[in-house]
Amino acid sequence: MKLTRYAIASLALLISTNIYPAAASLCSSSTSCTLVFSEGNTGSGFGSGNVGTLDLELSGNTVTVNIDLADGFQLVKTGFPGSIGFVDSLGGGVSMGGFSSSLYSGSLSDASDDLHFDGLGYANDAVGSSGPHAGNGLNSFSFAVSGAGLSDVNELVNEFAGPAGQAPVYFVADVYNTNATGSSGAGNTGLVAVTGPGSPVPVPEPSGLALFGTGLIALGLASRRRMAQLPVR
């Protein structure tokens, strides 16, 4: 009987602690991550496709952000809060510097998501609050983000706040397409975004139902063992 009671208690503990699966972050590594700018905002005419890459590399409490746009695209500053926008999960106040080019300067890091990137939502961080106009931007750019609590690249890759016409969005860049007429959005300026799942991707773990079944098997084995130990009459 003690064994059976123990099995029931163990089953209850398993179900209570494992019924909900853990959630994974957008970047599988906490120290290194490469994502793709895959979608333009509605007004840009860029559509969907690979418009460049975003690379994040953590060292200490600093993340180096590298943006490498596709051929013919330039990083510019038009009517948005910055040439680049993102959402940190540290409550704002991060430091941004180490710009790879003096063409871009200034940054904003707010406690709330109040920086509007039209059609894509609201961020709390912007880089390049001053930047070049269309035709004078660069194809690649890097900068550093530092913060006392910064320990994971995923802390800089969070979903933009709504309302937004397109979602989810995790990082944006203001770009100009210099490609010849005929390409998607040729001659246009607009935003391109890193997009991803609307909610964290579940990490496979035993479900509550599976655990329940395992518990029933344990109960059955325990009862069978007890019956086998009873004296024969």
Rosetta blueprint (number, residue, H / E / L):
1 M L
2 K H
3 L H
4 T H
5 R H
6 Y H
7 A H
8 I H
9 A H
10 S H
11 L H
12 A H
13 L H
14 L H
15 I H
16 S H
17 T H
18 N H
19 I L
20 Y L
21 P L
22 A L
23 A E
24 A E
25 S L
26 L L
27 C L
28 S L
29 S L
30 S L
31 T L
32 S E
33 C E
34 T E
35 L E
36 V E
37 F E
38 S E
39 E E
40 G E
41 N L
42 T H
43 G H
44 S H
45 G L
46 F L
47 G L
48 S E
49 G L
50 N L
51 V L
52 G E
53 T E
54 L E
55 D E
56 L E
57 E E
58 L E
59 S E
60 G L
61 N L
62 T E
63 V E
64 T E
65 V E
66 N E
67 I E
68 D E
69 L E
70 A L
71 D L
72 G L
73 F E
74 Q E
75 L E
76 V L
77 K L
78 T L
79 G L
80 F L
81 P L
82 G L
83 S L
84 I E
85 G E
86 F E
87 V L
88 D L
89 S L
90 L L
91 G L
92 G L
93 G L
94 V L
95 S E
96 M E
97 G E
98 G L
99 F L
100 S L
101 S L
102 S L
103 L L
104 Y L
105 S E
106 G E
107 S E
108 L E
109 S E
110 D L
111 A L
112 S L
113 D L
114 D L
115 L E
116 H E
117 F E
118 D L
119 G L
120 L L
121 G E
122 Y E
123 A E
124 N L
125 D E
126 A E
127 V E
128 G E
129 S E
130 S E
131 G L
132 P L
133 H L
134 A L
135 G L
136 N L
137 G L
138 L E
139 N L
140 S E
141 F E
142 S E
143 F E
144 A E
145 V E
146 S E
147 G L
148 A L
149 G L
150 L L
151 S L
152 D L
153 V H
154 N H
155 E H
156 L H
157 V L
158 N L
159 E L
160 F L
161 A E
162 G L
163 P L
164 A L
165 G L
166 Q L
167 A L
168 P L
169 V L
170 Y L
171 F E
172 V E
173 A E
174 D E
175 V E
176 Y E
177 N E
178 T L
179 N L
180 A L
181 T L
182 G L
183 S L
184 S L
185 G L
186 A L
187 G L
188 N L
189 T E
190 G E
191 L E
192 V E
193 A E
194 V E
195 T L
196 G L
197 P L
198 G L
199 S L
200 P L
201 V E
202 P E
203 V L
204 P L
205 E L
206 P L
207 S L
208 G H
209 L H
210 A H
211 L H
212 F H
213 G H
214 T H
215 G H
216 L H
217 I H
218 A H
219 L H
220 G H
221 L H
222 A H
223 S H
224 R H
225 R H
226 R H
227 M H
228 A H
229 Q H
230 L L
231 P L
232 V L
233 R L
